[in-house]
Amino acid sequence: MKIGMNKMIKRSNLLINIIILLLISLIISILWTGGFEINIIGKQISCKGLTNPILILSILILFRICLAIGWINSLTLFIALLLSASLSEVFLRILDSPMTLPSLKNMTQPSDILGYELVPLLNDRQIKINSHGLRDREHSWIKPTGVRRLLGIGDSFTFGYNVDVEDCYLKQLERLLNHGKKKWDVINAGVSGYDMWQYLAYFIHYGYRYEPDLVTVGIFFDDFYGDPTPRQKISPHGRYRSLSSVRLINFSRNCVELLKFRYRYLLDSGWLKSIEQRREYIRNSKCYPLLMGKADSQVYEKFELRLKKLNHVAKEYGARVLVIFIPDIVQLYNPELQVVNSILKNICQRCNVGYLDMTTYFEKFKDIRKLYLLPGDAHTSPAGHGIIAREMEKWITASAGFKEM
């Protein structure tokens, strides 16, 4: 009986060892290839994520250790692990780090006007949203006496995707404009994923209330696309994941999510690996004709009509409009993909709004790769935001009506 039991344990150990090696190989292959899909007997099997393989691998390794050390030692091990987890939970509650807070399933909520909007007063690790639904400190609707006000509208580049809020170009601009004396109040109204129609809708319904003297619109080339769509249906309930009250689980989840985000170019986001792969991605996208000025004429016409209306409404409230074009890294030193820049410049001239193209200034930088967050993110880095802020500051201080107060 004992001999049979030993044989069964040995076979179990061998089987587990084989599965562990297979899982390790699978994880390495996912990291190497970015994931894969295979067809077996007419069934599509997809393997692109690391969470499940790593979880199964951890359980099998723990089970393998238990088989090796026996049930008494396994019980001791489980008690030690339970005690360690309890102490860790107490320590994390005392530490109260943002990394121990529950990770939101989403940071937006439905909006009848804008399609979606940021959740007011959200506090999720790096992202803090004020009571007006903006990634900024609190601002009163009423403009402070003796201070000019700038309202910055835009998408994820203005929002400051994957950079600290103080590194966003609008916050860097505010420091440059004030340099020791409060003369400008700069408001960051950037929201990731917004397009030109949302910039217009935001200003008409909300932005004008800030009484801005200057409205800046940060434009990325894909802002030419996009039309109002039915609002997203996001349930107001169940915003947090299950077991969100356990700090240790929150911390573990957040660490995994942070690693997945930071190294997502290794998993199914090849266009984030390098400039060359980013260029290939753009070449195969619907934006490629847009960049060369060959998109449907209605795309440019709709954009122009919305910008013209934005400028008209801004003038009614005593504000000027400045458009800032923020280039993709593949546009730099590539005149073929800069045709859209000239089209936008002409649109701004016809709409009688200011225009500042950052392409030339980015191209003057010694190493353009440092202006973006590649690999891992195609957005501008703090250095890129810094160039935008400096050129905006020069434009503002040189413009009639915005001289030193």
WODACOR-V663483 format. One record per backbone hydrogen bond with DSSP energy under -0.5 kcal/mol. NH is the residue of the N-H (numbers start at 0). CO is the residue of the C=O. If there is no record, write none. Layout:
# WODACOR-V663483
NH:CO + NH:CO
This chain:
# WODACOR-V663483
4:0 + 5:1 + 6:2 + 7:3 + 8:4 + 9:5 + 10:6 + 11:7 + 12:8 + 13:9 + 14:10 + 15:11 + 16:12 + 17:13 + 18:14 + 19:15 + 20:16 + 21:17 + 22:18 + 23:19 + 24:20 + 25:21 + 26:22 + 27:23 + 28:24 + 29:25 + 30:26 + 31:27 + 32:28 + 33:29 + 34:28 + 35:46 + 37:44 + 39:37 + 39:42 + 40:38 + 42:39 + 44:37 + 44:42 + 45:43 + 46:35 + 53:49 + 54:50 + 55:51 + 56:52 + 57:53 + 58:54 + 59:55 + 60:56 + 61:57 + 62:58 + 63:59 + 64:60 + 65:61 + 66:62 + 67:63 + 68:64 + 69:65 + 72:68 + 73:69 + 74:70 + 75:71 + 76:72 + 77:73 + 78:74 + 79:75 + 80:76 + 81:77 + 82:78 + 83:79 + 84:80 + 85:81 + 86:82 + 87:83 + 88:84 + 89:85 + 90:86 + 91:87 + 92:88 + 93:89 + 94:90 + 95:91 + 99:96 + 100:97 + 104:238 + 108:116 + 110:114 + 114:110 + 115:113 + 116:108 + 118:106 + 119:117 + 120:129 + 121:118 + 123:126 + 126:123 + 127:125 + 128:121 + 129:133 + 132:129 + 135:133 + 146:143 + 147:182 + 149:184 + 150:213 + 151:149 + 151:186 + 152:150 + 152:215 + 153:188 + 154:217 + 157:154 + 158:154 + 159:155 + 160:155 + 162:159 + 166:163 + 167:163 + 167:164 + 171:167 + 172:168 + 173:169 + 174:170 + 175:171 + 176:172 + 177:173 + 178:174 + 180:177 + 182:180 + 184:147 + 185:183 + 186:149 + 188:151 + 188:186 + 190:153 + 193:190 + 195:222 + 197:194 + 198:194 + 199:195 + 200:196 + 201:197 + 202:198 + 203:199 + 204:200 + 205:201 + 206:201 + 207:202 + 208:205 + 209:206 + 210:207 + 212:148 + 213:148 + 214:319 + 215:150 + 215:213 + 216:321 + 217:152 + 217:215 + 218:216 + 218:323 + 222:219 + 223:220 + 224:221 + 231:114 + 233:231 + 234:232 + 240:102 + 243:240 + 245:242 + 246:244 + 249:245 + 250:246 + 251:247 + 252:248 + 253:249 + 254:250 + 255:251 + 256:252 + 257:253 + 258:254 + 259:255 + 260:256 + 261:257 + 262:258 + 263:260 + 265:262 + 266:263 + 271:268 + 272:269 + 277:273 + 278:274 + 279:275 + 280:276 + 281:277 + 282:278 + 283:279 + 284:281 + 287:284 + 289:285 + 290:286 + 291:287 + 292:289 + 293:288 + 294:288 + 298:295 + 299:295 + 300:296 + 301:297 + 302:298 + 303:299 + 304:300 + 305:301 + 306:302 + 307:303 + 308:304 + 309:305 + 310:306 + 311:307 + 312:308 + 313:309 + 314:310 + 315:311 + 316:312 + 316:313 + 317:314 + 318:313 + 319:212 + 321:214 + 322:353 + 323:216 + 324:322 + 324:355 + 325:218 + 325:323 + 326:324 + 330:327 + 331:327 + 331:328 + 333:330 + 336:333 + 337:334 + 338:290 + 338:335 + 339:290 + 340:337 + 341:337 + 342:338 + 343:339 + 344:340 + 345:341 + 346:342 + 347:343 + 348:344 + 349:345 + 350:346 + 351:347 + 351:348 + 352:347 + 353:320 + 355:322 + 357:324 + 357:355 + 361:357 + 362:358 + 363:359 + 364:361 + 367:365 + 369:366 + 370:367 + 371:368 + 372:378 + 374:271 + 375:271 + 380:370 + 384:380 + 385:381 + 386:382 + 387:383 + 388:384 + 389:385 + 390:386 + 391:387 + 392:388 + 393:389 + 394:390 + 395:391 + 396:392 + 397:393 + 398:394 + 398:395 + 401:398
